């Protein structure tokens, strides 16, 4: 079958601008729109061929290939035209609807539609994030009614074709030169009417029940980690697949540790004597305590790293580290004996200190 020239179909010249092509296509689509010409095969064909022409000429690359090689050249682009009105309405949805006053979804009402995804938030402690945890929770779950198998009609009966719209879901009325389509109020666009609704689901075809779900939270999760439960979202429409459920993890703040990636950070206080002479202190870790050796001469703010005492790497082997910050605590009050010992230390170190009796500076004589 020899195809017509696309420029000829739209009635534009080969030098026409994209705006001219779009305007001309709108005029033709309005004239031959299937909602204005129900049952008119010739109008349907004109509508389809105009859509095919517009799809090629509105695309600069396809238009260039068509201008140079004709219809044969388009085979290499993968474009083979439109197989149905659904494809046309989906591709040019911005040109229909409010522009023409027609419904662009009339053919989609029985198409399978995937169910919506759902979200469930869960808060866990840092210890639970470190070890992992299995949680159990309840969600309201929409399921196909097991009494009517989702038909919405009482068993032994079935939905009937709507007598008002004839099963189209749309009602057409003429206003002057225009034919306007509106959603059928009796069947609400479904094209079917249930005369004897199911007693259990009351004609909806679905039931909402509580469902208990379990999910394993792996070690090493952090706030924002998402766990997907496939098929546990909302029920699909017209036989479409269900959506998914996404469990969103939130790790609560800890009273001791700060998290940085898979590393844990904490701060421990030691005396200035311990900092100067060195010591061994017990450091809290997630599963107990750790004996940390403080080297002599440790300075305030110095960081000690304890390898592999952080959180498990969620994606990979091994663990993060524990980083311990040193806070040197200076006593606000001293005993007489402590003051005398420190004055001796200052004298030996030739440090300038306050006169503790007169609260004046006292200088060592060198």
N, C-alpha and C positions, 0 to 999 in steps of 0.2 A: 504494500500500500504506500503510495507516494504522499508524503506529508506536505501540507501547505507551508508557504513561506511565513515565518513568524511575524515579520513586519507587516505582511499583507493581512494576517489574522487580526492584528491590533489596529490596522489602518494608520500606521505611522511610517515616516520615511526612514531610510537607513541612517540618517544623520540626527534622528530625534534624540532629544536629551532624556535623561532618566526621569525627570519630572513629567515630561510629555508622555512617556511610555506608561508611567504609573497612572496618570490622569485618564488615559485612553482605556487602560485595563479596568479601572473602576467603572467607567461607563458601560463597558461590555458586560462585566460581571453583574452589575445592577440589572441590566436588561435580561440576561439569561440565567440569573440566579434560580436554583431549583425551588426555592420557596415561593418565587413568583410564577413559576411554570411547573406546577406539580403534574407529574406523569408525562411531560413533554420530552420525548427522547431526543428530538433534534436540538432543543434548547440545552439539554444536558450535555450533548456533544460539543456544542459551541462554548459552553461554560468551561468544559475540560480543556479544549484546545487553546482557549484564551489564557487559561491558567498556566498551561505548559509554555506558551509563548512568553508570557510575562516572567516566568521563573528563569528562562534563559536570558532574556534581554535585560532584566534588572541586575544581573550579575556581570560585572565588567569582564571577567575572565571567560565565562561561558559565551558571552556575546562576541568577544574577540575570536574565539574558536569557531563559533557559528558563522561569523562574517567571512572567515578565511576558508573553512572546510565544509560548511553546511551541516546538515543533519548528521551525516556520517561521522564528522569530527567530534560530536558530542558523546559518542559511545565510549570514548576513552575517559570521559569525566565521571562515568558511573551514573549519569542522569538518563533515565529511560521514561520520563513522563510521570504522570500521577495515575495510580491504580484505582483510586476511589475519591469520593467527595471528602471523606474524612481527612485524607492526606492534604487536600487543597485547603480545607478550613484550618488545619493545623499549621500549615506553612504560611498562610496569609491571614492569621487571626487578627492582626492589627488593622486589616482593611475591611473586616466584616463587623458584625455586632453593632456597635453604636454608629458606625459609618453608614450602614445600609438599613439598620433597623430590623435586621433578620437574626434569627438564632443561628450561631455557628456550631452549636453542640447537639443539634437534633439527632445526629447519627451516632452520638457517643453514649447515649443513655444506657445502653446495655453492654457497653464495652467493659471488660474486667478492669477494675481499678485497685491498685495496691493500697493496703491499709496504711494509716498514718503511723509514724514512729512515736514511741512513748519514752518518757524519761522518769527515772527514779533516783532520788538523791539519798545517799547514805553517809553518815559521819562515823569515823572510827578514830581510835586513839593512835598515837605514834607507835606504841608497843604492838598494837594489832597490825599496823602497817608493816612493821618489821618482821613479824612472824607469819603474816597471812591469816586469813580467817574465812570461814564459811558462814554466810548470813542467810537468813530465811525471812521472807516478807510476803505480805499479801497484797494483791492488786485486783481491782475490778476488771474482769475479763469479759469482753463481748464475744459470744460464740454463736454458731449456727444453732437455731432451735432444733432440738432433737425430736420434737413432736411432729413438726411439719417439714423437716429437712430443709428449712430455710425458705420455703415457698411463701410463707405467710398465710397460706390457706389451710383450713381445717383438713386433716387427712381424709382422702376420698373425694376431695374437690380440688380445683386448680384455678389460678387466676384467669379471668376472662379478658378478651380484647375489649378495650374501651369503646363504647358505642358512640361516644361524642367525637373523638378524634380518629377513630378507625385504627387505633394502635400506633399512630405516628407520634403521639405525645405532643403534637402541635395542632393548633386550631388556626385556620386561615380565613381572613376576611378581606374583602376588597374595599379600598378607599380611592375612588377615582381611577387613576391609571396604576395604582400600586396595590400589591397584595401583601398584607402584613401577617406575620405569623406570631402567635403568642402561645405560651405554655398552657396546655389543657388543664383547666381547673379541676376536672373530675378525677383524672388519673395522676395529676401533678407531674406530667411529662414522662411518666413511665410507659404509657401505652397499654397498661394492664389495670384491671380493677378486681379487687378481691371481694366477692359477695358474702362469703362465709369465712371471716378471719379466724386464724388459729386461736384457740382458747388460751393456750399457754403464753404465746408471745404477742397476742393481740394484733396479729397481722404484720408485725415488723420483720419476722423471719429470723430474729436474733434474740438472745437472752444474755443478761449480764449476771455473771456469777463471780464469787470470790475465788481466786486461784492463788495457791501458795507456791512460791518459786524459791529456789535455792541457787546461790551463786558463790563460787569460790574466788575470794580475793587473794591474789598471789602476793608473796612477800615482796616488799620494795615499792609498793604503790605510793603515789603522791597525790596531793590535791589536784583535781583535774583529770586524773586517770579515768578512762571510760571503758566499761566492760559491756560488750554487745551480746544480747540474748536474741538470737535469730528467731523470728516468727512469733515473738511474744508481745508484739505491738497490737494495734487495733486490727479488727477483722477487715479483710478486703471486701469490696463491693462487686456484685455480679460475678462471683467466682474468682476474683482477684486474690493474690497472695496476701497474707497478713503482713503488717509492718514489723519492725524490730523494737525491742526494748533496750534502752541504753541506761546502764547503772553508772551514775556519776559519783566518784569518790571524793570525799572531803576529809582531810586529816586534821584533827583538832590540834590547836597549839599546845605545846608541852611546857610544864612549869620549870623544867631544868634545861632541856636541850633546844637548840635552834637548828633547823635543818637547812642544809645548803647542798642541793642535789642529793647524792647518796651519802654525803658526809654529815656528821653530827658535831655540833659545836657547843661547848659549855665553858664555864669559868669557875675556877676554884680559888678561894682565898688562902693565903699562907702569910706567916709573919715575916717581918724583915729579917729576923734572925735565921729563919728557915731558908729564905731566899739567899742569904749570904753564905750559910754553912752547908746548905743542901739537906734534903730529907727524903722520906718516902711517904706519900699521901695516898689515901684511898679516893679514887675517882669514880663517880657513878657512871655506869654504862647501862644499856638497856636490859641486860639480863643479870645485873648484879653490880659488883664493884671490881675495880682494877687497881693494883698497887703500882703507882707511878713514881719513878725516881726523879726527884728534883735535883738538878745539878747545882753545886755551889756557885754562887755568883749569878743566879738567875735574876733577870731584870723584870720589872713590872710590864705586863702586856706581852711577855714572851709566850710563844705558842709551842706546845708539845703535841706531837702526833702519835696516836696509838693506831697502828695499822689494823685494818680489817675489823674494826669495832663499830663501824657505821651500819648503814642499811644495805641489804642485798641489792645488787644490780638487777633491776626488773628485766632488762633485755641484755642478758649476758651473764657470764660467770663472775664470781667474786663479790666482795663487799666494799663499801666505802670505808672511810677512816673516821676516827674520833679525834677532834682537834680541841685541845684543852688550853684555854687562855689563863695566864697567871695574874692574879690580882694580889698585890702586896698590901697587907693591912698594917697601918701604923697605929699603935695604941694611943688613945687620947689621954689616958692617965697612967702614971708609972708609980711604982712603990719607991720608997727611999733607996732601997738597995739597988733597984733597977737604974735609977737615976745616977747613982754613984758609979755603977759599972759602965754606964754609957759615957759618963764624963771622962772616965779613965780611957775608954776607947777613943774618945775625941782627942784627948791629950796625946795619945800615941799616934793617932792619925793626923794630928796637927789640923784638926777641923775647927772652924769657928762656930761656937755655940752660944746660946743665951745663958746669962747668969740667972740660975733658977731662983735665987733669993731676992734679987733686985729686978728681975725681968729686963735686964739690960744686956747688951751684947758684951761678951767677954772674949778677948783675943789671946790666943796662946802666944807666948814669946818664944821665938825661934832662936 
